[in-house]
Amino acid sequence: MRWENLTLESEHSRADAALFGADAVVTRTFDTPEFAGITFHEIRARSIINRVPGASRMPFEWTVNPYRGCSHACVYCFARKTHSYLDLDTGLGFDSQIVVKVNAPELLRRQLSARRWQGEHIAMGTNVDCYQRAEGRYRLMPGILAALRDHANPYSILTKGTLILRDLELLKQSAEVTDVGISVSVGFVDPELWRTVEPGTPAPERRLDVVRTLTEHGLGCGVLMAPVIPFLSDQPAQLRASVRAIAAAGATSVTPLVLHLRPGAREWFMAWLGREHPHLVRRYERLYADGAYAPKWYQRRITRQVHDLAQEYGIGPTRAGMPRRIREPEPAPEPAGHTQQEPTQLSLL
């Protein structure tokens, strides 16, 4: 394992000063069922706010990632490649060798206080999930959220973890002083597919319960419908079932994202596909022949279908102040002479 390879920019494949020294690493295992087979590498990081490279497709410039590696074990996870920077395996090693930046809260508070920091938006959960299983033991996020709240620094969180509800009060306090964006990732609601593709995550219905709870507490929550997996979760009936469940949970928006297979993730996913769905291997080789992303025509088709369904179920970004709701069933015809106002049809912008 080469800890010296982990640098200020190595999460995005650039080299700079080392984030921490090898002598600062403490390796632990815990004899509890929820952490069986998982090794934690505790480090004291030298920096916690990471700049996203300009060439990235991400719509944000700064991230905070308190963990590296993820016990969610999603077979498609694009972040798998980052484990190779430490000579760690990008397959099972990514799922079971978790780097924990134990000083993340105090370090973030110090960096937010620096004169050079201008209070830009910080995104979390965009590399690996900040509410993965390890967070239940290390409890880094309460300190991180408190630091962001105290500096009124805008932030967003993307998660598959139900543990975010533990920090509900901190999220509400943050929303009173700054912009807070929360999204939950639910690519599909098929329980059989979930068990094989995302074995370490909470079930889709539990994640939708998170959406429902956040919404009930006044914290608007969108759903990133990701990934839509070609030939496994992309049929019209499957898309409809997912969007209908997302709408029923009270999501403020739904944003589809088709599976992409970057190096590191591609090899692991294709090996899984060969075991579980060998008849699809050649179709995937053709669909992803030009690189990590599915063809534009396929992405547009999925986006159009999901947007049409979102409009049908009355969810999606709308004008400020406009309520969002699930469309009610068509009423029975009224007697002649009776007039009724037409229900508002919300559009997906």
Solvent accessible surface area in square Angstrom, and as a share of the most:
residue,aa,sasa,rsa
1,M,102,0.45
2,R,111,0.41
3,W,23,0.08
4,E,107,0.48
5,N,44,0.22
6,L,0,0.00
7,T,12,0.07
8,L,57,0.28
9,E,33,0.15
10,S,7,0.05
11,E,15,0.07
12,H,51,0.23
13,S,85,0.55
14,R,143,0.52
15,A,88,0.68
16,D,76,0.39
17,A,62,0.48
18,A,33,0.26
19,L,1,0.01
20,F,2,0.01
21,G,20,0.19
22,A,64,0.49
23,D,141,0.73
24,A,37,0.29
25,V,29,0.17
26,V,71,0.41
27,T,77,0.45
28,R,110,0.40
29,T,98,0.57
30,F,41,0.17
31,D,150,0.78
32,T,43,0.25
33,P,124,0.78
34,E,83,0.37
35,F,8,0.03
36,A,75,0.58
37,G,73,0.71
38,I,12,0.06
39,T,23,0.13
40,F,1,0.01
41,H,9,0.04
42,E,20,0.09
43,I,0,0.00
44,R,122,0.45
45,A,5,0.04
46,R,148,0.54
47,S,16,0.10
48,I,0,0.00
49,I,15,0.08
50,N,7,0.03
51,R,112,0.41
52,V,10,0.06
53,P,41,0.26
54,G,87,0.83
55,A,103,0.80
56,S,40,0.26
57,R,162,0.59
58,M,64,0.28
59,P,125,0.79
60,F,41,0.17
61,E,82,0.37
62,W,36,0.12
63,T,4,0.02
64,V,0,0.00
65,N,3,0.01
66,P,3,0.02
67,Y,1,0.00
68,R,1,0.00
69,G,0,0.00
70,C,7,0.04
71,S,7,0.05
72,H,11,0.05
73,A,19,0.14
74,C,8,0.05
75,V,11,0.06
76,Y,20,0.08
77,C,21,0.13
78,F,52,0.22
79,A,1,0.01
80,R,0,0.00
81,K,87,0.37
82,T,10,0.06
83,H,0,0.00
84,S,36,0.23
85,Y,45,0.17
86,L,0,0.00
87,D,80,0.41
88,L,20,0.10
89,D,82,0.43
90,T,32,0.18
91,G,3,0.03
92,L,124,0.62
93,G,9,0.08
94,F,2,0.01
95,D,18,0.10
96,S,26,0.17
97,Q,46,0.20
98,I,1,0.00
99,V,0,0.00
100,V,0,0.00
101,K,2,0.01
102,V,46,0.27
103,N,8,0.04
104,A,0,0.00
105,P,29,0.18
106,E,92,0.41
107,L,4,0.02
108,L,0,0.00
109,R,92,0.34
110,R,152,0.55
111,Q,34,0.15
112,L,10,0.05
113,S,73,0.47
114,A,28,0.22
115,R,237,0.86
116,R,198,0.72
117,W,36,0.13
118,Q,134,0.60
119,G,32,0.30
120,E,61,0.27
121,H,72,0.32
122,I,0,0.00
123,A,1,0.01
124,M,1,0.00
125,G,9,0.09
126,T,23,0.13
127,N,25,0.13
128,V,8,0.04
129,D,12,0.06
130,C,1,0.01
131,Y,4,0.01
132,Q,2,0.01
133,R,89,0.32
134,A,2,0.01
135,E,0,0.00
136,G,44,0.42
137,R,104,0.38
138,Y,34,0.13
139,R,136,0.50
140,L,9,0.04
141,M,0,0.00
142,P,24,0.15
143,G,24,0.23
144,I,0,0.00
145,L,0,0.00
146,A,17,0.13
147,A,0,0.00
148,L,0,0.00
149,R,66,0.24
150,D,78,0.40
151,H,68,0.31
152,A,49,0.38
153,N,3,0.02
154,P,33,0.21
155,Y,0,0.00
156,S,27,0.17
157,I,3,0.02
158,L,43,0.21
159,T,2,0.01
160,K,25,0.11
161,G,4,0.03
162,T,31,0.18
163,L,51,0.26
164,I,0,0.00
165,L,54,0.27
166,R,74,0.27
167,D,6,0.03
168,L,23,0.11
169,E,102,0.46
170,L,32,0.16
171,L,0,0.00
172,K,60,0.25
173,Q,69,0.31
174,S,0,0.00
175,A,45,0.35
176,E,145,0.65
177,V,82,0.47
178,T,21,0.12
179,D,112,0.58
180,V,33,0.19
181,G,32,0.30
182,I,7,0.04
183,S,37,0.24
184,V,1,0.01
185,S,7,0.04
186,V,0,0.00
187,G,2,0.02
188,F,7,0.03
189,V,40,0.23
190,D,51,0.27
191,P,64,0.40
192,E,117,0.53
193,L,13,0.07
194,W,41,0.14
195,R,125,0.46
196,T,56,0.32
197,V,0,0.00
198,E,1,0.00
199,P,74,0.46
200,G,18,0.17
201,T,9,0.05
202,P,19,0.12
203,A,11,0.09
204,P,1,0.01
205,E,105,0.47
206,R,125,0.46
207,R,1,0.00
208,L,10,0.05
209,D,70,0.36
210,V,2,0.01
211,V,0,0.00
212,R,87,0.32
213,T,36,0.21
214,L,0,0.00
215,T,50,0.29
216,E,127,0.57
217,H,79,0.35
218,G,68,0.65
219,L,14,0.07
220,G,45,0.44
221,C,0,0.00
222,G,8,0.08
223,V,3,0.02
224,L,39,0.20
225,M,1,0.00
226,A,9,0.07
227,P,10,0.06
228,V,0,0.00
229,I,0,0.00
230,P,0,0.00
231,F,51,0.21
232,L,23,0.12
233,S,4,0.03
234,D,4,0.02
235,Q,94,0.42
236,P,84,0.53
237,A,79,0.61
238,Q,57,0.25
239,L,1,0.00
240,R,86,0.31
241,A,31,0.24
242,S,3,0.02
243,V,0,0.00
244,R,115,0.42
245,A,29,0.22
246,I,0,0.00
247,A,2,0.02
248,A,54,0.42
249,A,2,0.02
250,G,32,0.30
251,A,1,0.01
252,T,33,0.19
253,S,23,0.15
254,V,3,0.02
255,T,71,0.41
256,P,15,0.09
257,L,78,0.39
258,V,13,0.07
259,L,3,0.01
260,H,25,0.11
261,L,1,0.01
262,R,75,0.27
263,P,85,0.53
264,G,10,0.10
265,A,0,0.00
266,R,68,0.25
267,E,108,0.49
268,W,64,0.22
269,F,0,0.00
270,M,39,0.17
271,A,48,0.37
272,W,9,0.03
273,L,0,0.00
274,G,31,0.30
275,R,152,0.56
276,E,82,0.37
277,H,44,0.20
278,P,85,0.53
279,H,133,0.59
280,L,5,0.03
281,V,34,0.19
282,R,155,0.56
283,R,106,0.39
284,Y,1,0.00
285,E,77,0.35
286,R,149,0.54
287,L,18,0.09
288,Y,2,0.01
289,A,72,0.56
290,D,148,0.77
291,G,32,0.30
292,A,20,0.16
293,Y,65,0.25
294,A,4,0.03
295,P,41,0.26
296,K,116,0.49
297,W,145,0.51
298,Y,2,0.01
299,Q,41,0.18
300,R,147,0.54
301,R,89,0.33
302,I,0,0.00
303,T,49,0.28
304,R,138,0.50
305,Q,47,0.21
306,V,0,0.00
307,H,63,0.28
308,D,83,0.43
309,L,16,0.08
310,A,0,0.00
311,Q,67,0.30
312,E,51,0.23
313,Y,28,0.11
314,G,3,0.03
315,I,4,0.02
316,G,0,0.00
317,P,59,0.37
318,T,19,0.11
319,R,166,0.61
320,A,109,0.84
321,G,84,0.81
322,M,31,0.14
323,P,102,0.64
324,R,99,0.36
325,R,91,0.33
326,I,66,0.34
327,R,104,0.38
328,E,120,0.54
329,P,114,0.72
330,E,138,0.62
331,P,80,0.51
332,A,79,0.62
333,P,131,0.82
334,E,84,0.38
335,P,100,0.63
336,A,111,0.86
337,G,82,0.79
338,H,105,0.47
339,T,120,0.70
340,Q,108,0.48
341,Q,165,0.73
342,E,141,0.63
343,P,85,0.54
344,T,81,0.47
345,Q,87,0.38
346,L,10,0.05
347,S,48,0.31
348,L,31,0.15
349,L,145,0.72
